[in-house]
Amino acid sequence: MRSHLLNNTTAEHYRRTVTAGVERVAATIAAADRPFSGVGVGGLSPAVDAIDLDRPLGDASAALDELGEVYLRDAVHFHHPRYLGHLHCPAVIPAVLGEAVLSAVNSSLDTWDRSTGGTLIERRLIDWTAGRLGLGPAADGVFTSDGTQSDLQALLLAREEAGARAGTGHLGRLRVLVSECGRAGVQKSVRLLGLGPDAVVPLPVDRAGRMQTVALARALERCADQGTVPMAVVATAGTADFGSLDPLPEIAALCEQFSVWMHVDASYGCGLLASRERRGLLEGIERADSVTVDFHKAFFQPVSCSAVLVRDRATLRHVTYRPDHPVRTEHPARAEGPDRRRAAEERVPDQAAKSLQSTRRFDALKLWMTLRVMGADGIGALFDEVCDRAAEGWRLLDADPRFEVAVRPQLSTLVFRYVPARVTAPAGIDRANLYARKALFASGEAVVAGTKVGSRQYLKVTLLNPGTSVEDLAAVLDLLAGHAEKYLGDSLVRAC
């Protein structure tokens, strides 16, 4: 069994095994002619359930053969140009290389003696991201597993900062203000932070899905009148449903006026940080107290690769519960020359003091490899390409009488629905669109998502693959229309 451990005596075994795995995955990717096989739970469960995990195969090649049957053959392929479902992107090859390296070396990014250079690479990337955000010289942050964890940590910091001002017995009075199109994970974070059931205050949005700042101002005034404490305002730079960006400068001004923590969930919109054409859409983000970025959404990184950034590193003390590892007061990477070397020598870097996690993967390496191979402009060009494709898709939909478009895209999301030529009850149209999405997924020919606009059922296409063409979009629209028409035709037959 020791022969399966990765060490200096098993290097050749490691090379052969990983090469076989890479070849198998590469063949699967090359052969994929659709994003999904169409298998259902009932079709796949028996094969998985039949495997006796107490009887190992003893051979990696046999295990790969088995994996092909229970996973690879039926995996949903985000790299396929007709995968248009959710906020998942195809991964760039330098990042996949980084994933292979970090998994094999298996560094843990909590303490220096378990990571050494990995700690410095992560810190350098945090500095780079903070610089792109414009958060200033006191900024800091840490990599996380995903946007929900980043949001949780940011709101924890906001809760502690608000608590210091509000005094004892404040938890039941704290409020988090977020647009009704904001991340659902905010509700989860609020519950985990022990706040009351009324803590989240949803705010209305305009027709483009952006927070109404007039409503935000009124909500902040109500908090003052009612004796509640606005703990944080969560602005969204790229909503999951519409890709909309809240008006960040106006929100920042209100947060400063009312002395409220401003958090920006830029899980999706962080791709704009590398964009040459659309960087201006993030104007105002530099005034945030904290920011969530999801590199595995908009920087074409494998899951997981996220980070939370703060404008004032001193606020990270709220996640430090290790008195023997105090939060550092200097940041060696921002010092210059001899001062930088001296700061590095005097204080051993400690990432655990900044994170909700202890043992933590070296996910930053994937982004590091991507930047070193492709550069930020290379990433930004890919993100601009999918945004351009969404604009082309909007024009295609707007000219097609079969469809109704909800919002003109700011990023790369299209929200629309099939509307039949003949008069049909609204509930029937909803059911037709829902059926079309499910039937398309079951066919495996393409994957789209669904959402609601008001109470009505809509379809959603999220473009994060630069390989998706206008022709792909047109073909998917024809497939959706065909499934919807079939449903309505069958319904008419049943009614007769």
N, C-alpha and C positions, 0 to 999 in steps of 0.2 A: 504493500500500500504506500510505502514511502516513495516509491517511484513516481507517484502522482503529485508529490509536493514540488513546488517550483523552487529550485535551488541551483547551485553551481554544478551539481552532478547530473541534473535532469534538463539541462539547457537544450540538448538536442531533441529530447522528447517534447519539450515545450514548443520548439520550433515546428516540428512535424505536426503536432496536434493543432496548433493555432493556424498553421498554413492550410490544413485540411478544412478547418472551420471557415476560414476566409474564402476558400474556393467554393465551398458549399453555399455560403450566403451570396457570393458574387454570381453563381449560377442561378440561384433563385431570383435575384434581382433582374438579371439579364433576361430571364424567361417570363417574367411577369407581363402578361398582355392586358391585364386589368388590375384595378386596385384591390380587389377582393374576390375570393373564390365563390362567395355566396353561401357558404356552409352555415347552418344554423346550430344553435346550442345542442339540439337533439342529435345532430349528425356528428358532432365532435366529442361530446361528453363520453360516450361509451369507450372510445379509444383511449382517452385519458384515464378513465376510471379503471380500465382493465390492466393498467400497468402496476406491477407489484414493486413498490419502491424498496422493499426488503430483499429483492433479488437483483443485484446490480449486473449490468451487462459486461463489465470488466474491460470494455474496449471503447475508445472514443469514437471510432468509425461507426460501430454499431449504434452508439448513442446518438450520433448525428443522423443516421438513417431513421431512427425512431423519432427524433425531433422533427425531421422533415414531414413525418406523418401527422404529428399532433400539434405542430406549431408553424413551421416555415411555409408549408404548402398553403395554409389558410390564413396567414398573417395579413393584416391590413397594411398595404404598402403606401406609406406617406410619400415615397419618392415618385409614385406614378402620377402622370400629369392630370389624371381625372380623379385623383383624390382631392376633394374640395370641401371636406367636411368641417373640421375643427381647426383650432389654432395649433396645428402640428406641421412642421416643415421638414423637407428632406435635409439630411445632414450633409455638410460639406466634408470632403474626404480628409483634409488636415485635422478636423475635429475628431473624426473616427479614429485616425491614427493616435491622437492624444488619448482617446478612450482606451485604446489597446495598451498604451504605455502605462497609464495611471492604474489600470486594473492589475497589470502584472507586477509593478513595483509596490502597489498597495500602500502608499503613504497615507497617513492620517493627519489632517490639517488642524489638529487641536494644539499640539505643543511643538516647539522647535526641535526637540530631540526625536520627534517622529516624522518630521517633514523637511527640515532644513530649507533647501532651495525652494521647495514647494510653497512654504510660507511666504518667502520673498516674492515669488511669482504672483501669488494671489494678491498680496498687498500692492504690488505694482499695477495689477489690473484694476484693483479698486481705485487707486489714484487716477489711472487713465480714464475710468468711467466717470469718476467724480469731476475730472477736468472737462470731459465732454458735456456733462450736465451743467457745469458752471457753478458748482456748489461752494467753491472757495477753498482757501488753504486749510481750514479747520475740519474739512470733511473727512469721513472715514466710512467704513462699511465692512461687510463680510458676505461671502458666498453662501447661498442657501439651496435647499432642494427644489423649491418652486415658488411661484408668486404668492401662493397662499401662506407659506411660511414667512416669506418676506413681509407680507402685509401684517401678519400676526406680530412679528417682532417690532415693526414700526408702531403699531397701535399699542403694544406693551409700553414702549418708550413714551408715547403720547399720554397714556394713562398715568404713568408715574410722574411725568412733568405736570399734568393737570392736578394730580393729587397733592403735589407739593404746594400748589397755590390754593387748593380748595379746602385743605385741612381734613380732619377726621370725619368719618361717616359720609364720605363723598361718593362712594361707588354707585349708589342708587340714583345719584343726581347727574352722573356723567352721560353725555350724549355724543354720538358720532354721526355726523351729517354726510350723506353720500347720495349721489344721484340714483334714481330708480333704475338706471342702466348700469350701475356700478357692479363690481365683482360680488357674486353671491358669497364668496369666502369671507367678506367683511362681517356678515351675520355670524358665521362660525367663529371668527376671531373674537367677536364681542362676547359670545357665550363662554368661550374658553377663558376670557379675561375676567369672568365673574360679574359682568355688568347686568343690569336689569333688563327685563323683556322689552322695555320701551327705549332702550339705549340707542338703537339705530333709528335715525330720522331720515326717511327717504325723501328726496327732493325731486320735483317734476323736471322734465327735460323739454327742450324745444323740438321742432319737427326733425331736426338733424340728430337727435339723441344726445344733445349736450346739456349739461346742468344749467338751469336757469339761475343766473346770479341774483336776480331780483328775489327769487324764492329763498336763496341762501341768506341774503341780507335779512329778510323777514324772520327766518328761522333763528338766526343768531340773536336778533332783537327779542324774540319770544323767550329764548333761553334766559336772557337777562331779566325779563319781566317775571318769569316763572321761578327764578331761583335755581335753575338747572345750570350745569357747567358744560359748555361745549368742549369736549375733550380733543376732538380732531375733526377736520374737514378732509374727506377723502375725494380728491379729484381723480379723474380717469383720463389717461392719455392713450386712447385706443380701447373702446369698450368691446367686450366679447361679441355682442350682438351686431353692432353697427360699425365698429372701428372708429367711433366718434371720439373727438378730443374735446374735453371740457375747456372753457375759456380760462386758461391758467393765469394770465395776468390779473384779470378781474377777481378771481378767487383768491389769489395771493394778496391783493390789496385788502380784501375783506378780512382775511385771516390776520393780517398785520393790524388792522383797525381794531379787531376784537381780541387780539392776543391769543389766537387759537393755533394749535399745531396744524400745519398743512402737510398732508401726505399725498403723494402722487403715485397712483398705480399705473406705471408705464410698462406693464408686462408685455403688451403688444406694441405700443408706440415706441419702445426703446430702439427699434430699428432705425428710427429717424436720426438717432445720434450718429449714425455712420452715413447718412444720406447727404449727398451734395445738393440735391434739388429741393428737399422738403424739410431740412433741418429747422427752418423758421417756424414750423408748426408747433414746436416745443417751447416757443417763447414763454417765459414765465416759470418754467420748471426750475430754474436756478434759484428761485425764491422759496422753494419747498424746504420743509424741515426734514423730510425723509422721502425716499423714492424707491419704488420697486422696479427692477428690470428683470426680464426673462429672456436670457440669451437663447434659450431653447425654443423660443417662439419666433423671434425676429432676427436673430443672428445666425440662424441655420446650424444650431448646435444640437447634438444628441441630448435627450433627456437624461439626467437633470443638469441644469446650468442656469442658476438664478442668483440674484444678489439683492441686498437691501443696503442703501446708502443713506447717510445722515449728514446734514450740513454742519453739525457741531459734534465732534467725536466724543465730547464729554457726556453726551446723553447715553452713550453705550454703557455707561456704568450701571444702568438699570438691569442689565442682563448678567452682571458679574456677581457671582455668589461664591467666589473662591478667594478668601482674604490673603492666601499665600501667593496669589497671582494677580496683583493689582493692575488696573487699566493703565497703560502707558500714558505719559503726558507729552511725549514727543513722538514725532513720526519721522524715522530716519530717512525715508525715501524723499521727504520734502526738504531736508536740510541740504546744504551745499558743501562740497569739498571736505576739508578736515572735520567740519562740524557734523557732517553726515556720517563719516566713519566713526567719530567719537560717540555719537548717539547710538549707532549700531552696536558698538562695543559695550556700552554702559547698560543697555537694556535688551534682554533676550525677547524676541517677538513672541507674543502669546495670543493666538487667534481664539482660543477657547473663551477668553474673557469677553469676547465680542459676540459670541454665538449662542443660540438656544441649544445647539448640539454640542456634544463632546467629540466622539469619533465622527469624522467627517471626510468624505471623499475629496480627492484633489480635482474637482470638476473644473476648476479654473484652468487647468492645463489644456483643455479642449479649446477654449477661447484663445489662450496664448499661442497654440500651434496655428490656429486659423489666422490670427493677426500677423504672425511671423511669415506665413506662406502667402496669404492673400492680401493682407493689409485692410485697414478700415474702409478704404475706398472700394475695394473688391466686394466687401459685405454690403456696403451701401448701394452699390450698383445693382446687386441682386434684389435688395428690398425695393429700390425704386422701380425695378422691372415688374415686380408683382403689383405694385401700386398702379403703374401704367396699364398693366393688363386689366386691372379692375375698372379703370376708367373706360377702357375699350369695351369691357363687358357691360358696363352701365349703358353705354351708347347702343350696344346691341339689344339689350333688354328694353330700353326706352323706345326703340323703333319697332318692337315686336308686339303686335296687338294681343298676343296670347298671354302676356305677362304684365303685371303691375309692379312697379319698383317703389320701395318704401322710402329710401334715402339715397342721395347721391354720395358715393363713397369718398371719405377723406383718406383712408388707407387702402386696404385690399379686401374689404368685405362687401358683398352684395346681398341685399335682402329684398326678396321679391316673392310673388306668388302667381300661380296660374289662375287666370280668370276666363271661364268659358264664354264663347260667343253668345250662347243662348242664356236666357234668364234662369238663374239658379239661386236657391236660397243661400244666404251667407254660410249657414252651418254645412251645407252641402259642398260649398267651395272649400271650406276648412278641411272637411274629410277627404276631398279629392287631393288636396296638397299633401296632407299627411300620408295618404295611401301612396302617392307618387314617390315620396321620399323613401318610404319603407320598401316599396317594390323595386326601386332602383338599387338600393343596398342589397336586397336579396338576389338581384341579378348579378351583382358583382361588377357591373360595367362602369359604375362611377359611384362616388360617395359624396352626398351633400348633407347638410345639417338642417335643422328646423328651429324656428323661434316664434315668438308671438309679438305682434304689434298691436297694442291694446289687447283686445280679446280675440283677435283674428290670427289664424294659423298662417305662417309664412315659411318660405324656404330660405336657406342661407348658404351662400358659397363663400368660403374663405380661401383666397388665393395666396399661397405661400410657396408655390413651386414655380420658379421662372420658366420651367419647361412646359407649363400649361399654355397652350395657344388659344387664339380666338376661335379657331376651328374646333378645339376641344370643348370650349364653352358652348358653342353653337350646337354641337352634337349632344351634349348633356341636356341642354334646354329642349331639344327635340325629344329625347328620351323621357324627360319629365312630363312634357305635354302629352306624349303618347300614353303614359301610365295614368295620368289624370283623366284623359278622355275615356280610357277603358273603364275606369272606376265609374265615371258618370254614366257611360253607356250601359254598364251592367246594372247600375242603380235604377236607370229608367226601365230596363227590362223587368227587374224585380218589382217595381212599382206597378207595372202593367199585369 
